[in-house]
Structures are given as structure tokens and as C-alpha cells.
Amino acid sequence: MFSTGQLIFATLFVIGFVAIIIFSYRKDKKLHKRNYKGVLWILISFVTFIMILFLIKNFLKN
């Protein structure tokens, strides 16, 4: 399906890409903590809202 060269390139690309993403995240970690302080509560609210919609849908279906 893929040649050996393509598999080697894909593997090296994924390893390099993940390494760059990890390096960039660690570099900006302090900035993210300052700018995205309340994001966890927004995520919890969004997941709760989706669960409530799902429950309403199931109760009204029966």
C-alpha cells in the first residue's frame, strides 16, 4: 500500500510535529494560564447543557 520511504517519512513527520507542538505548548504555558483562566467552567457548562438536551430528547421520545 505504502512504500518503505513513505512510511519512514510519515513516522518522522509525526514525531517531529508532536515534538514541535509539545515545545510550543510548554513555551506558552504561563500565557495560557493567564489568558484562559475560566475556560474549564465554560467547558463544564457546555457539557452539562448537551447532557440536558440529550436527557430532554430521550424523555420526550417515550
TIVO-2410 file (N, C-alpha, C; in nm, 3 decimals):
# residues 62
REC num residu      c1      c2      c3 atome chaine
REC   1      M   0.083  -0.118   0.000     N      A
REC   1      M   0.000   0.000   0.000    CA      A
REC   1      M   0.088   0.127   0.000     C      A
REC   2      F   0.178   0.137   0.098     N      A
REC   2      F   0.273   0.248   0.102    CA      A
REC   2      F   0.413   0.192   0.088     C      A
REC   3      S   0.500   0.270   0.029     N      A
REC   3      S   0.638   0.224   0.017    CA      A
REC   3      S   0.711   0.246   0.151     C      A
REC   4      T   0.825   0.184   0.164     N      A
REC   4      T   0.904   0.198   0.286    CA      A
REC   4      T   0.944   0.343   0.310     C      A
REC   5      G   0.982   0.413   0.204     N      A
REC   5      G   1.020   0.554   0.217    CA      A
REC   5      G   0.905   0.640   0.266     C      A
REC   6      Q   0.783   0.612   0.218     N      A
REC   6      Q   0.667   0.690   0.262    CA      A
REC   6      Q   0.637   0.664   0.409     C      A
REC   7      L   0.649   0.540   0.453     N      A
REC   7      L   0.624   0.509   0.594    CA      A
REC   7      L   0.729   0.574   0.685     C      A
REC   8      I   0.854   0.573   0.642     N      A
REC   8      I   0.959   0.638   0.721    CA      A
REC   8      I   0.933   0.788   0.729     C      A
REC   9      F   0.898   0.849   0.615     N      A
REC   9      F   0.869   0.992   0.614    CA      A
REC   9      F   0.751   1.024   0.706     C      A
REC  10      A   0.645   0.945   0.698     N      A
REC  10      A   0.527   0.970   0.781    CA      A
REC  10      A   0.561   0.958   0.929     C      A
REC  11      T   0.640   0.858   0.964     N      A
REC  11      T   0.680   0.840   1.104    CA      A
REC  11      T   0.763   0.957   1.153     C      A
REC  12      L   0.862   0.997   1.075     N      A
REC  12      L   0.946   1.111   1.115    CA      A
REC  12      L   0.866   1.241   1.121     C      A
REC  13      F   0.773   1.257   1.029     N      A
REC  13      F   0.690   1.377   1.028    CA      A
REC  13      F   0.605   1.384   1.155     C      A
REC  14      V   0.541   1.273   1.190     N      A
REC  14      V   0.456   1.271   1.310    CA      A
REC  14      V   0.540   1.297   1.435     C      A
REC  15      I   0.655   1.234   1.446     N      A
REC  15      I   0.742   1.256   1.562    CA      A
REC  15      I   0.786   1.402   1.570     C      A
REC  16      G   0.828   1.459   1.457     N      A
REC  16      G   0.869   1.599   1.455    CA      A
REC  16      G   0.755   1.694   1.487     C      A
REC  17      F   0.637   1.667   1.432     N      A
REC  17      F   0.522   1.753   1.455    CA      A
REC  17      F   0.481   1.752   1.602     C      A
REC  18      V   0.475   1.634   1.661     N      A
REC  18      V   0.439   1.624   1.803    CA      A
REC  18      V   0.543   1.693   1.889     C      A
REC  19      A   0.671   1.679   1.856     N      A
REC  19      A   0.776   1.745   1.934    CA      A
REC  19      A   0.762   1.897   1.928     C      A
REC  20      I   0.733   1.950   1.810     N      A
REC  20      I   0.717   2.095   1.796    CA      A
REC  20      I   0.594   2.143   1.872     C      A
REC  21      I   0.484   2.068   1.868     N      A
REC  21      I   0.363   2.105   1.941    CA      A
REC  21      I   0.390   2.107   2.091     C      A
REC  22      I   0.459   2.004   2.142     N      A
REC  22      I   0.490   1.999   2.285    CA      A
REC  22      I   0.580   2.115   2.325     C      A
REC  23      F   0.682   2.144   2.245     N      A
REC  23      F   0.772   2.256   2.274    CA      A
REC  23      F   0.696   2.388   2.275     C      A
REC  24      S   0.608   2.409   2.178     N      A
REC  24      S   0.531   2.533   2.171    CA      A
REC  24      S   0.437   2.546   2.289     C      A
REC  25      Y   0.374   2.437   2.328     N      A
REC  25      Y   0.282   2.442   2.442    CA      A
REC  25      Y   0.356   2.477   2.570     C      A
REC  26      R   0.470   2.414   2.592     N      A
REC  26      R   0.546   2.443   2.714    CA      A
REC  26      R   0.595   2.586   2.717     C      A
REC  27      K   0.629   2.639   2.601     N      A
REC  27      K   0.677   2.776   2.592    CA      A
REC  27      K   0.566   2.876   2.628     C      A
REC  28      D   0.443   2.846   2.589     N      A
REC  28      D   0.330   2.937   2.612    CA      A
REC  28      D   0.245   2.900   2.733     C      A
REC  29      K   0.292   2.811   2.817     N      A
REC  29      K   0.211   2.761   2.928    CA      A
REC  29      K   0.168   2.872   3.024     C      A
REC  30      K   0.259   2.960   3.061     N      A
REC  30      K   0.225   3.070   3.152    CA      A
REC  30      K   0.124   3.165   3.090     C      A
REC  31      L   0.140   3.191   2.961     N      A
REC  31      L   0.048   3.280   2.891    CA      A
REC  31      L  -0.092   3.219   2.886     C      A
REC  32      H  -0.101   3.089   2.863     N      A
REC  32      H  -0.231   3.023   2.858    CA      A
REC  32      H  -0.300   3.026   2.994     C      A
REC  33      K  -0.225   3.007   3.100     N      A
REC  33      K  -0.284   3.012   3.234    CA      A
REC  33      K  -0.345   3.149   3.263     C      A
REC  34      R  -0.280   3.253   3.215     N      A
REC  34      R  -0.328   3.388   3.241    CA      A
REC  34      R  -0.448   3.423   3.153     C      A
REC  35      N  -0.445   3.386   3.026     N      A
REC  35      N  -0.550   3.428   2.934    CA      A
REC  35      N  -0.673   3.338   2.934     C      A
REC  36      Y  -0.659   3.212   2.973     N      A
REC  36      Y  -0.770   3.118   2.966    CA      A
REC  36      Y  -0.807   3.067   3.104     C      A
REC  37      K  -0.826   3.160   3.198     N      A
REC  37      K  -0.850   3.123   3.337    CA      A
REC  37      K  -0.983   3.050   3.358     C      A
REC  38      G  -1.093   3.098   3.302     N      A
REC  38      G  -1.225   3.042   3.330    CA      A
REC  38      G  -1.275   2.944   3.226     C      A
REC  39      V  -1.187   2.894   3.143     N      A
REC  39      V  -1.229   2.808   3.033    CA      A
REC  39      V  -1.285   2.675   3.084     C      A
REC  40      L  -1.234   2.625   3.195     N      A
REC  40      L  -1.282   2.498   3.248    CA      A
REC  40      L  -1.430   2.506   3.283     C      A
REC  41      W  -1.473   2.618   3.340     N      A
REC  41      W  -1.615   2.633   3.376    CA      A
REC  41      W  -1.703   2.642   3.251     C      A
REC  42      I  -1.652   2.703   3.148     N      A
REC  42      I  -1.728   2.709   3.022    CA      A
REC  42      I  -1.742   2.569   2.964     C      A
REC  43      L  -1.637   2.490   2.969     N      A
REC  43      L  -1.642   2.352   2.920    CA      A
REC  43      L  -1.742   2.270   3.001     C      A
REC  44      I  -1.738   2.282   3.132     N      A
REC  44      I  -1.832   2.209   3.217    CA      A
REC  44      I  -1.975   2.250   3.187     C      A
REC  45      S  -1.999   2.380   3.170     N      A
REC  45      S  -2.133   2.429   3.137    CA      A
REC  45      S  -2.179   2.377   3.003     C      A
REC  46      F  -2.093   2.376   2.904     N      A
REC  46      F  -2.129   2.327   2.771    CA      A
REC  46      F  -2.164   2.179   2.774     C      A
REC  47      V  -2.082   2.098   2.842     N      A
REC  47      V  -2.109   1.954   2.851    CA      A
REC  47      V  -2.239   1.929   2.927     C      A
REC  48      T  -2.264   2.004   3.033     N      A
REC  48      T  -2.389   1.990   3.108    CA      A
REC  48      T  -2.508   2.025   3.021     C      A
REC  49      F  -2.498   2.132   2.944     N      A
REC  49      F  -2.606   2.173   2.855    CA      A
REC  49      F  -2.636   2.064   2.752     C      A
REC  50      I  -2.533   2.006   2.693     N      A
REC  50      I  -2.552   1.899   2.595    CA      A
REC  50      I  -2.618   1.778   2.661     C      A
REC  51      M  -2.576   1.745   2.783     N      A
REC  51      M  -2.637   1.632   2.853    CA      A
REC  51      M  -2.784   1.659   2.884     C      A
REC  52      I  -2.817   1.781   2.923     N      A
REC  52      I  -2.957   1.816   2.950    CA      A
REC  52      I  -3.039   1.804   2.823     C      A
REC  53      L  -2.988   1.852   2.711     N      A
REC  53      L  -3.060   1.838   2.584    CA      A
REC  53      L  -3.081   1.691   2.548     C      A
REC  54      F  -2.980   1.609   2.570     N      A
REC  54      F  -2.991   1.466   2.542    CA      A
REC  54      F  -3.097   1.401   2.630     C      A
REC  55      L  -3.099   1.436   2.758     N      A
REC  55      L  -3.199   1.381   2.850    CA      A
REC  55      L  -3.339   1.425   2.812     C      A
REC  56      I  -3.358   1.550   2.778     N      A
REC  56      I  -3.489   1.601   2.736    CA      A
REC  56      I  -3.536   1.526   2.612     C      A
REC  57      K  -3.446   1.506   2.518     N      A
REC  57      K  -3.480   1.435   2.396    CA      A
REC  57      K  -3.525   1.293   2.427     C      A
REC  58      N  -3.454   1.224   2.515     N      A
REC  58      N  -3.492   1.086   2.549    CA      A
REC  58      N  -3.623   1.079   2.626     C      A
REC  59      F  -3.649   1.174   2.716     N      A
REC  59      F  -3.773   1.172   2.792    CA      A
REC  59      F  -3.893   1.205   2.703     C      A
REC  60      L  -3.876   1.295   2.609     N      A
REC  60      L  -3.989   1.333   2.524    CA      A
REC  60      L  -4.014   1.231   2.413     C      A
REC  61      K  -3.914   1.149   2.383     N      A
REC  61      K  -3.929   1.049   2.279    CA      A
REC  61      K  -4.026   0.939   2.325     C      A
REC  62      N  -4.023   0.906   2.453     N      A
REC  62      N  -4.107   0.797   2.505    CA      A
REC  62      N  -4.245   0.840   2.529     C      A
***
